[in-house]
């Protein structure tokens, strides 16, 4: 159930990203959804959240419960861009179903982040992330 706490944190992070991105001159709510999703994923990498997940994420801990403290997220820039676009599209799809509630728009963004994190957990995408994107720090220089 550790992933529920993670999903709450992701929901809060999503709401924070929405608060920042919504200050931009974007007037179309669907474009804003896409921009928040892209920004969330892109910044997650550069803020170290993906690396934090490699060492502390529920799915990663279930895969390799010991010696995770030196694990980092490894990706290429083109993959990061593609993943960010994909997350923007997911935000657009999920968020479009929830946009009718404009009175509590921050809550809508929280729910999108929470729902997508939970759905990815149950679909096994977090386990896939741990197996394909998380690597040891000392192995980075070796080929």
ABEGO torsion letter per residue (X at the ends): XAAAAAAAAAAAAAAAAAAAAAABBBABAAAAAAAAAAAAAAAAAAAGAAAAAAAABAAAAAABABGAAABBBBBBAAAAAAAAAAAAAAAAAAAAAAAABAABAAAAAAAAAAAAAAAAAAAGAAAAAAAAABBBAAAAABX
